[in-house]
Amino acid sequence: MKEDRIKDKITEIEQFLEELESIFPFDFEEYKSDFKIRAICERNFEKIIESVVDLAFILIKERKLKIPEDDESSFNILRNENIISEVLAKKLKEAKGMRNVIAHKYGKIDDEKVFQAVSEELISDAHEFLNSIKSI
């Protein structure tokens, strides 16, 4: 049953990534000029990171690892167990921070930062995370 939860969460993340990749524009100008695309990208950013955190917690619980103090520390635990790299743990913690900015609207959202985070980091980092989990 626990393994099913992991597989289900992996499938969920893959679906969110597929949705995001299918609508993500090739350039910032298109992103900036279409509020629907921005809203969809921001929401998928939130869902992907929330699901990545959920998967980290499921894996930690299944392997009976140290209980994380917070979402970000879950990535440290996976790093310490050599499940993900130190670089990936850092990137995922930064993505979690960006997710919080988007979700809680701390000030004005910087569209260019979100665009760059998605195009240059989130998609590849989420795929790397999934590959790391699948390989254990």
RAPE-V704942 format. One record per helix or strand. SS is the DSSP state (2 for helix, 1 for strand). FROM is the first residue (numbers start at 1). TO is the last residue. Records with the same first field share a line. If there is no record, write none. Layout:
# RAPE-V704942
SS=FROM-TO ; FROM-TO
This chain:
# RAPE-V704942
2=2-23 ; 28-33 ; 35-62 ; 71-80 ; 86-104 ; 111-134
